[in-house]
Amino acid sequence: MPNYRRLYIPGGTFFFTLVTYHRQPHFSSSENVAKLRQAVAMVKKQMPFEILGAVILPDHIHFLWTLPEKDFNYSKRIGRIKVLFTHALRNQNNLPENISNSRKKHRESNVWQRRFWEHTLQQEEEIEIYLNYIHYNPVKHGLVSCPHLWPYSSFQTWVGKKAYSFDWACICHRQKVLIPNFDLIIDKVGE
């Protein structure tokens, strides 16, 4: 069995990728996005953390979180979010029935991939790169032509903070777009 090692730094900033089982598009419906947001809000209330950036795509999610100063347990938070969202789907009878024996043995549903992708940001400059990745991701996947068109992203929040212009990486006005280069982080994002 592979040996998974995670870096746990109290008060750290972390980039996460959570993927649905077999890339099922659970987040194609606004109702399921609302269920996910409710699960995140509940966990955030129980175990506080700061969400610096987020994007919800049909079959995966990216988060950028900072934990409280003496806290390092992001795994517990992510596990709880997965459980709460899965229970919300189960309550609506939206869960697929075909659960493998291995998943039954580990008491898992077939909503999420077993693990999640994590990268610890150790330099301040990394935050901008990962935020750009998060906000450009819907364009990268061909879901929209411009970041401002995707409704399930923290992009508008950052536009409000004047960290981005509304037309960042935008082609709406037939302007030439400078596409961010993610070559340095592509092996750290879990897609």
N, C-alpha and C positions, 0 to 999 in steps of 0.2 A: 504494500500500500504506500502511496506517495507520502512524503513527510511535508506537511504544510506548516510553514512558519510565518507568523504574523508579527509585525513590530508594534508593540503597545507602548505608547508614550503618553503619560498623563498630560492632559491639556493639549494634546497634539491636534494637528489638522490632517484630515484623511480624505482621500478620493475613493469612492466605492462604485462598483458596477454590480447590480443585481439583475439576473437574467431569469426569465420564465422558463419553465420546463419545456424542452423541445421548441423553444421560441414561440410559444403560443401567444397570440396577440391579446392578452387579457386587458391591456390598457387602451384598446381601440375604442372603448366606450367611455363616455364622460362619467357614467355611473360608477364604473370600476376605478377610474382616476379619483373620483370623490371618495370611494372606499379606501383607497391607498392613502390619500391625504388625511383622512380621518384616523387611520392606523398610525401614521407618522405623528400627527398631533397628539394622540393619546400617549405614545411612547415618549415624545418630547416632554409632555407634562409629568410623566412618571420618573423619567431619567433625563434631565435637561441636557441639551446640546444646542449648538448654533448651526443653522443651515446657511452656509455661505452661497451655495449654488445647487441647483437641481434641474434635471430634465426627466420627464416621463415620456418614453417612447412606447409604441405598441407592445414590444416584447422585452424591453429592458429599461433600467433606470440608472441614472448616474447621480451621485450626491457628492457634495464637498461639505464636510462637517468639521467643526472645531468642538472638542469636548471640554468640559470644565477643568479647571487647573489641576486637580488631584485625581481626575477620573480618566481611565484608559479603556473602559469596557464597551467598545463599539460593537463587538460581536453579540453581546446580550441585546443591545438595542435593535440591531438588524434582525436577529432571530425573533424578537418580539413583534417587529413590524411584519415580518413574513407570516407569523402565526395569526396575528389580528386580521390581516388582509385575507388569508386563507379561510378563516372562520366567517368573515363577511361574505365571501363567495359561497361557502357551504350553506349559509343561511338563505341564500337566494337560489340554491340548487343549481349553481352554475359550474360546479366542479365536474370535470371529466371523470368517468367511472373507471377507466382502464389504468389501474394502479399496479405496478410491477410487484412481485413478491419481495424484492429487495427493499422497495419503498415501504411496503407494509411492515416488514421486519423492523425497519428503523422509525416506524410511526410517522412517515412522511406522506404528504399528498403529492399530486403531480401538478402543482401550481408553480413551484420554484425549482431552479437548479439547486442541488445540494449545498453548494458553497457560494461564496461571493468573492469578487475581486476587490482587493484593497491595495492602495498605495499610500504610504506615509509621506507627506510633504514636509521636507526638512529645511527648505529655503523659501523665504518670502516670495521670491520671483516665480516660484512654481504655482502659486495661487492663480496668478493671471493666466498662465498657460492652461491650467486645468479648467478655469472658468470659461476661457475661450472654447476649449474642447466641448464642454457641456453645452454652451449656447449655440455652437455651430453644428452640433450633432444631428438635429432634425434635418438640416440642409444636407449634411454628409450622407444621410440615409435616404435622401430623395423624398422626404415627407412634405417639405415646403421649399420654396426658392430662397427665402430670406429668414434669418433668425426671428425677426419681430412677428412673423406670421404664425409661429408655433405657440399655442396657448398654454402648454404644460411645461413651462420653463421659468427660471428665475431671471431671464433676460430683461423683462420689463422693469423688474425691481432695480436692476443695476443701471438701466437707462434713467430711472428716476433718481438714482444716486449720482448721475452724471459720470459714471465710469465708462459707459458706452454711449455712442450717439445712436439715435433711433435707426439710422441707416447703416449701422456697422455690418459689414459683409452682405450688403443688400444689393439686389439687382433690379429693384422695382422701377427705378428711373433710368434704366439702361446705362447705369454708370459702370465703369470698370471696377471689378471687385478684387481686392487683395485677399485671397483665401489664406487663412492662417495655416502655418506649417506645423504639423503635429508629429513629424518624423521622430523627434527625440522622446516622445512619450508613448508612441503607438504600442509598444510591448508592455505598457503598464496600465492600460485602460480596460482590458478584459473583454474586448469585442472580437 
